[in-house]
Amino acid sequence: MMRVTRRFLRIRQAALAAILLLIYLPTIAAAAPSAAQRKQAYDLLARIQAAGQQYAQGKFAESAAGIQAVQSDYETLAATADRGMVEALNPVYDSLSKAHRLLSSKAKFSPLSRPTIASTPKPSTTPAPKPEPASPTPATGVSFVKDVAPMLVAKCGRCHVSKTTGGFSMATFADLMRGTADGVVVTAGSDASLLIETIASGDMPRGGAKVTPAELAALTKWIVEGAKFDGPDQSVSLATFGTAMAGGRMAAPEVRRATGKETVSFVNDIAGILVANCNNCHIGAQRASGGLNLGTFATMLRGGDSGSPITPNDPAGSLLVQKLKGMGGGQQMPLRKSPLPPEQIALIEKWISEGATYDAEDPRADVIKLAARSHAENSTHEELAAERADQAVKYWNVSMSGIDANKVDTEHFLILGNQSEENLAKLEEVAKKVTPQLVEMFGAPADQPLVKGKTTVFVFKQRYDYSEFGNMVEKRSIPQELRGHWRYDVVDAYAALIPPRRDEYSIDALIGQQIAGVYISSLNDPPRWFAEGAARYAASKINPEDTRVSEWNERIPEVKSSVAKASDFLQGKMPAENSDIMAYGVVKFLMSDAGRFRKLLGSLRTGTDFDPAFQTAYGGTPEQVVTMWMKQNGR
């Protein structure tokens, strides 16, 4: 009964998600709107579709934020809409309205109005008064944007910017000046403001870093001088001013690049400690605790409600070290876990004392992937394979609870599924047969495993089982047209597929496609479109007569003609299957010069990031090259 109930709930959520996605794809009438207007409306609908996909994945906060952003852009277009724009925006209004209803229990939205033709004001016979010039903050004065707002965000943000604790919000300047239900807290021109008295008494802020005497003096001076606002919009969140600290107070430190002389590495030593101890609260959380997001190096330096946790070259003065030692006010970190061993804290202190440097390319890179990549690079093929085998069993038990899996485990593949061992062994033979073809096709080193740590291949007897894997393990609905897919993120390296029953498609091409996708993705994390395009290209070379390959080839012109510009494809603004077919077409074009393609792969193998590697190999950016391909054949 419990299993039936869970299945019902998943079906219900999938149905809601399907409804959300379907309502995001109405066609825009082509009679009145211009091409540019239809394109603007299409872009909004594509973004709503992306929000719908987030909703389907259970990412409700991100979905709501996406809808709010679309509504803001919709209202901007509607404000000056002519008849054509109104026609184009009507489907957007319908989609937004339905999204509001579906997300009503998850977020609050501002009222939405159907687009109308903007009225053209009649010219006035009375000359408009000349606007008075704004009086800028005196050079000797205190700036709200540069001085006051960042301090309030850093010291009071957790309770009164992100929340409305005690009925008091300072989410915006307007909220701050409005005060509470009991009255204002800022009295312009007076040093007797309640806000000053509360801070001076030491009662506030609670549970975090205190306001320093210098900061209190600046706040008092700003209020006495008239509490003037020197920003662009009083309704803008104070959090947007949180990084613009004046005089270096609480400012996020700049990223310092590693020199090679350091004894402690962020990637190899620190990232793993953070992932192991700060996950779910400060890493991978929908709303980071205390506003402190440790998910990337950049967000870590930016800090949270209490400012940046790192003061380079000053471990004792770094809030991170203070909290780990239980000395930073509030609770010791990590919360609800055992304190870090002294040797790990000492490692963090050493890293900070050496300058808190960063030894990877992009400070915006996911710290989980950085830690995983470091672990993989420092593990043997056998060690990584054993870890992935354990993870594969866990995935199977989550998706196929109560159903035992048979296994065929070889040097380079773990084949696991609810089919007979004899059938699984035949599939392993196929994987072993196509691997040399992929090595030759992509110029992979023949003396090394194609994928370090093995590739797991999950084999499912029927479509329902395959769909359950998507629902339970990947938290997504697998598109109906797929018969297999791959995933690689250093931790995982697997394929999942349904073998054909009556030669309806080529098993060689299907397995080769998934192995190729895993392999290309393992080369320094290129964009997914590139790896999937290469995977489908591999399938087309392994068996050009595969029915799936024939369909892809037939659809390339149609899909290409549906794209307005290359950036729509590269930024993931297309439906999933269309995007993958587009990727296949692009990679076919790239492979027309195999030497350049191998040069690109060679650069990726040596650790060069995709964009510079691509530009070196092809003499242009991906957008330029994709645009060139789109213009072929009269395009």
N, C-alpha and C positions, 0 to 999 in steps of 0.2 A: 504493500500500500504506500509506504514511504517513497519507494522508487517511482511509483506511478505519479505521486504528488509532485516530486521533484521534476519529473519529466513534463508534467502539465505546466509547472511554473516556467520551465525553460521554453516550452512551446509558446506560452503566453508572452514572455518577454521577447521571443523571436518575432512573434506576430506584431507586437507593438513596434519593434525595430523596423520590421518590414513596412508597416504602415508609414512610419516616419520617413523611411527612404523613398517610398513610392510617391509620397506627396511632394517630395522635393524635385520631382522631375517633370512638371507640366511643360508642355511646349509653349513657346512664346509666339503669339500671333504675328505673322510677318507682314500684315497689310499696312498698318500705319507706322510702326516703329522703323527707324533707320537701322542700318547694319550696326552702327556704333551703339545705338540704344539697346538693340537685342543683345549685343556682346556684353554690355554692362549688366543687364539683367541676368544673362546666362552665368556670368561670373558670380553673382550673388547666389543663384541657385546651386552652383557647384560648391560654394562654401557651405550652404545649408546642407547639401548632401554629405559633406565631410563631417559636419556636426552630427548628422544622423548616424553616420558610421561610429562616431564616438559614443553616441547614445546606445547603439547596439552592443558596444563593447563594455557597457556599464560605466563609462567615463562621463558621468552626468555633469560634473562641474565644468569640464572642458567643453562639453556639448553646449551647455547654457551660455558659457562665455562666447563661444563661436556665434550663437544665435544673436546675442546682444551686439556683437561687433557688426554682424550683417545688418541688424536693424538700424544701427547708427548710420551706416553707409546708405541704406535704403531711404532713410529720412532725409539725408542730404540730397539725394537725387530727386526725391519727391517734392522737395521745397521749391524747385524751379522747373517742375515737369510741364512739358507741353503735351499735346494729345498723343503723340507717338510714345513718349516716355511713360505716360499713364498706362497705355496699352501694354507696354513691355513690363511694367512693374506690377500689374494686377496679379499674375501668377506668383510673384515674389511675396506679395501681401498675403495671398491664400496660404502659401507654404509657411510663412512666419506665423500666421494666426494658428495654424494647426500645431506648429512646433511649440507655441506658447501653451496650448492646452496640454500637450503631452508632457511638457516639462514643468507644468504649473506647481507640482509638488516638490520640485527640486530647486527652483529659483524664482525670483520675482522679476518681472519685466515691466518696463514703462509702457503706457497705453500705446496701441498701434492704430493708425488711421489709414483707411484705404486711400490710394493716391488720387489726387484731383488735379485738374489743370490749374497751374498757378495763375492767379490773377495778375494782370499787368497794371500797376498803379497809374492813375491819370497824372499827368505832369501838374505840379503845383504852381500857382501863379505867385505864391509868396516865396521869396528866396529863402533857401534853407539856411539856418544860422550856422555860422562857422564854428566847427567844434573847437572847444578850448583845448589847448595843448595839455597833454598829461603831465602832471608834475612828478618828475622822477624822484626816486629816493635820493636824498642828499648823499654826496660821496662819503660824508662822515657818519651817515645813519646806518641803521640795521635793516637788512633786507629780509623780508619774510621768506621769499623763495630760497635764498642762498644761506640764510643763517637760522631762521626760526623753524621753518617747516622740516628740514632734515633732522634737527634736534628732537622735535616732537615725534617724528616717525621713529627715530632710533630709540627714544626713551619711553614713549607712551603708546607706540603704534600697536603693540599686541592687544591692548585692552580697548583703545579708543579710536584707532584708525581701522584695524581689521574687524573690530567688534564695537558694540555700543554698551560697554560695561557701565553699570550704574546709571543707565539712561543718558550717558554723555558720549557723543560722537564728535570726533574731529577728522572724519574721513575727508572732508573738504574744508576750505576756508570758510564757506558759508555755514557749514555745520559748527565749526569752532566758534564763530561769532554768535550763532544762535543760542549756544549754551545748553542748559538743561531745562526741564519743566519747571524748576525752581527759580530760574533766572539766568542772566548772562554770567559768564566766567571771565570774560575779557572786557574791561571798561576802558575804552580808548582814551588816552590822555591822563590816566590815573595809575599810580603805583600801588593802589589798594585793590587791584583786581583779585578775584577769588583764585584764579589760576596761579598767580604769583604766591599768594599766601599759602596755598596747599602745597606747592613745591618747596617753598622756603621752610615750612614746618617739618619737612622730611616724611610727611604722610604719603606723598606720591613722588615718583612712581614706585609701585610695589613689585617685588619679585624680579627685578632686573637691575641694570646699571643706573646709578643715581645721576641726577642733573648736577653738573659741576658748577662751582661758584661763577666761573666765567660765562657759562651758558645761561645761568639764571640772570646774570647782569645784562646779557644781550637781550634776553626775553623781556626783561623789565624795561630796558631802554626802548625797545620796539613799541611796547604798549604805551609808554609815556609819550613817545613821539607821534602817537596817533593810531597805532595798530594798522598801518597802511598795507594794502595788498599790491604787490608789484609783479604779479604774474599775469598770464594771458586770460585766465578764466577761473572765476571763484568756485566753479562747480567741479573743477578737475581734482582728482584724488591727490591728497598730500603725498601719497606714496611715490608719485611721479617726481617729486622734488627730493626724494630721500637720498639720492646719491650726489646731490650738488652741494656738498658741505663746504662752507667757507673756512678759510684759514687752516684747512687740514683737519678740523675737528671731526672725528668719527667718519672721515672719508674712507671709502674702500681703497685699500692699497692697490697699486698697479701690479699687473702680472709681471713677475720677475722671471726671466728665462734662466734655466740651469746653465752653468758654465762648464760642467763636467768635473769640477773640482769638489763637488759636494760628496759627502759620505752617505747621505740619506736621500733616497729618490722618492718623489711624490708618487709616481706611477707604481714602482716596484715595492715600496715600503708602506706608504701612508694610505693610498687609496683602498687597499684591502682591509685595513683596520677600520676605516670609515664605513665601508660597505657592510662589514660583519657586525658592526655595533650600532650604526645609526640608520639602518634601513627601516622603512615604513614610517618613521617619524620625520626624518630630515632628508631621506633619499627615497624616491619613488612614491611619496605621499601626494594625494590630491591637494592638500593644503599643508605645507610644511609647518611643523610645530614652531611657534615663536617667530614665524616668518623666515626662519633660517633654512635655506635649501642648500644641502650639500651635494646635490645631484651632479653638479659640474664644478670645476675649479673656479670659473668666473662667478657663479652664484654664491659659492662659499665665500669668496673675498668680499662680495657685495654685502653679505651679512643679512641679519634679520632685524627684528624689533629692537635689539640691543646693540646694533651696529655690527661691524665686521668682527668675526671671532679671531682674526689673525692680525698680530702686529709684528711684521718681519723683524728679525734680529732681537726680539724681546719676548721670550717664552713666558716669563713671569707676568708680563703685562697683557698677554693674549687671553681673551675670554675663553677660548677653546680649552686651553690648559687649565685655567681657573675652574671651569665647570667640570672637567674630568677629575680634578683633585677635590671637588666639593667646596671650593673657595670662592666661587663667582656669584654668590647670592642665589637663593632658590635651591632647587634640588640638584644633587650630584648627577652627572651624566656618565654613561647612558642610563636613561630612565627605565626603571623596572628590570634592570639587568645588573649583573655583578660588575663592580668597578673594573676598569681596565687594569691589567697587570702593570706593575711599575715599569717593566722594561718597555712596554708599548708606549706608555706616557713619555718615557725618556726618549724614545725614538722620535715622537712628535716634537718634543722640546728641541731635540738636536736639529731636526729639519727646520724649525722656525728660527733657531739661532743662526743657521747657515743662510738665512734669507728667505725661507719659505718659497723656494723657487719651483718652477714648473718645467717638467722634462718631457712633455708631449707637444704635439703640434698645435692643436686647437683647444684653448681653455674652456670652450663650450662643449667639449666632448663628454659623453655620459661617463660618470665615474665608475659605474658598474661595469661598463664595457672595458674601461681602462684596466680595472683590477682583473677582470677575466682574461683580457689579452696578456697581461703580465704573467698571470698564473699559467696560461697555456704555453707561453713562450719558455717558461722555466720548468715545464713538465716534459717528460718523455712521451713518445707516441703511446707507449703501453699504459702509462699512468693516466693520461688524458682519456684513452679509450675505456679504461676501467670506470672512470668517473661518469662518462657518457652512458655506459652500459647500465650503471645503477640508476641514472636519471631516466633512461628509456623505460626501465621496469616501472618506475614511479608514474610516468606518463601513461603507460598502458593500464595500470591499475586504476588511475583516475578516470580514464575514458571508458574502460571496458571492465568495470568492477564485477568480480565474480566469474570472469571468463579467462581461463588460462591461455597463455601465449606459448606457441612453439618458437624455437630459436634455431638459427644457423649462424654460428659465430666463426668468422675467418679473420685473416690478418688485417684486412682493410674494411670489412663490412660486418655489421650485425643486422641480420634479417630477422624480424620479429613480427609474428602475426597470428591470426586465428585460422590459419590454413595448415594443411599437413606439412610435416617436415620435408616430405618429398617435393611438394610444390615450392616450399621456401628455398630448398636447395637448387631447384631449377632457376629461380629468380636470382640467387646468388651467382650462378653460372653466367646469367645474362649481365649482371653488374660487372663481373670479372672480364667478360668478353668486350664490353664497350669501353672499359677504362683505358686500354691502350689507344683506342681511337681518340679519346678526349685528350690524352697526353700529347698525341701527335697534332691534333687540331689546335690546341692552345699553347704548344711549346713548353709544356710542364716538364720539370726535371724528372727524367725516367728512373733515377736511382733513389727517389724519395717517395713516401706515400703521397698519393694525390691529395688527400686531406689528412693532416696530422690528427691523430686521436680517433680514427675510424669515422665512417658515416653509418648512422643507423637508418634502416629502411623499415618503416612500419607498413605492414601489408594487411589490408582489410578485405573481408570476404564480400561485403555488400555496402551499398551507398550509406545506409543508416549508420553503420559502424564508423565509416569515414567522417560523416557529419558530426557524430558524437565526439570524435577526437577534436574536431574544430571547436565545438561548443565547450567542452570540458577542459581541454589543455590550452588552446590558443584563445579562448574566450571570444570567438567570432563565428559567424556563419560562413561556411565554405561555399563559394559560388557554385551553382548547380552545374555549370559547364566544365568544371575542373574534374580530372580523373587522378590528379596527383599534384603535389606541390612540395616545396623544399623550404627549409629554414636554417639559417646560420647566423649565430651571434656570438661566436667563440665558445660560450658555454654549451650551446646546442649546435649539432650538425646532423640534421636528419632529413629524410624524405618520408612522405606519407602518400600511399597510392592504393588504387583499386585495380587489380589485374583485369584485362579484358576477358570476357567469357567466350565469345565466338569470333575472335580475331577482328573485333570491331575497331581496334586501333592497335598500333605496334607496341608490344611490351618493351622491345629493345629501345625504341625511340623514347618511350615514357620514362624508363629507368635512366637512360642516358641524359635526358633533360634534367632530371632532379639531381643527379650526381654533378652535372656541369654547373647547375645553379649554386650548389653548395661550394664547389671548388672556386668558382669565380668570386663569390662573395667572401671567401676566406682570404682573398688577396687584398689585404689592407682596407677592407670595408668600403668597396665602391658603392655608388647608388644602386638601389634595388633594380631600377629599370635596366641598368647595364647588365647586371647579373642574370636577370630573367630573359633579357633579349639574347644574351649569349647562350643561355640554357635552351631556348627554343631554336636558336640557330643550330645547336648541336643535334637536337632532335631531327631537324630537317636534313642534316648530313648523314645521320645514322640510318634513317629510312625516309627518303624523299616521298615515298608513296603512302606514308601514314595519313589516314583520313584527317587527323587533326592538323597536320602540316598543310594539307591541301586547303583546308578551310582558312587557316591563317593567311596563306598566300592570296586567296581570293579576296579577303577582307582588307588587306593593306591599303589599296587605293581609297576605299570607302572611309576607313578610319582616318587616313591621312587628310582627306578633304574635309573632315569634320572638325579639324583643329584650327583655331584662328591663328595661333602663334606658337612657336617652339616652347616658350616658357610655360604655357599651359600644360604641356606634356611633362616637362622636366620638373615642374613643381607639384605634380600629382593631382592636377585639376580635372582629370579625365576619369570616366568609369573604369573599374579595375581591368576587365578583360580587354577593353579598347586600348588601354594604356599598355598592356602586355603585348598586344599585337603590334602596336606602334613601336614598342621597344625591339621587337623581333625585326621589324622593317629597318629600323635604324642600325641595328647591329649587322644585318645583312649588308647594308651600305658600307659600314665601317670595315667589314671583312673583305670587301672588294679589293682592299689593299692589305693583304695579310701581313706584310712586313710592318706596316704602321701599327696594326692591331697587336702584333707580338711585341713590338717596342713598348706599347702602352702596358701590356701585361707584365713585361719585364720590369718596368718602373714601379708598378704596384708591388711586385714581389720584393723589391728592395726597400719598401716602406714609403715611397713617394705618395703623397695624397693624390686623389683621383683627378681633381681639376688641373693642377699643374702638369701631371703626367699626361693627361689628355691633350692639353695645349701643346706640349712638346712633341707629341707623336703626330698630331693632325694639323698643327699650325693655326689653331683657332679654338675658341671655347666650345663646350658642348652645345650651347645655344646657337652659335654661329654655324656649326657643322650640321645640326639638326635642321636649321632654317634652310641651308643649302639643299639638303635632301628633300625637304618639303616642296621646294620650288621645281624639282625635277618633274618631268612628264607634264609640263604645262602648269604645274602648280605655282 
